Amino acid sequence: MSEPRIGRILVASLHQSIQDLLPNRIEFYENWLSTAGLREGTIGLAPLSAVLSFLRLEGDPYYAITTRAGEYAGDWTMAALPPIERRIAKVLPPRWRARTALRVARGLITATYPGTRTVVKARQGTTTIDIRGSLFCEVRELSSSPLCGFYAAGVGRVFSAFGLPAEVEVHACRALGTDRGCLLALRLATPATAAEPETA
């Protein structure tokens, strides 16, 4: 059985972020994030895991790089939507815009890797996104800080593009010892239960 491929948007966004923030190290990381692999979408789990392992050894740059990668992923996900969908979304009432933004954000997360899944719940103005199978959080030793900021940044970027600025925080991370998955908490900046995303 062939190895599952990593989503192109994840690989491309990480590559671009490393090039932006650690330009003197890009040649090293291109041993795994090769140009041919980026172009053909053939980068698998082992190379991506190696890249994330080495990034964690970089210390603080890990967080800046993965956050920026999430922002790129959010921007590129929006750019890939059909133009008519983007136009329609801008005129929808806030509640329906939030539902659409949530659908797009979930698509971004699950597109990173075939084994990644999400469970969404909404309650009292906060929407939680439970991410199962986060590649960022596959670690042998527990981390002292959450490692899945990529998703929080990506989700926040998508909601902002829909005209719904949101606060997105990592409330639980498997790399910290959480039994199941990584949990994002999303609260819209605008007051409104009317704009609250519903469970999809």
Order of alpha helices (4+ residues) and beta strands (2+ residues): alpha-alpha-alpha-alpha-alpha-alpha-alpha-beta-beta-alpha-beta-beta
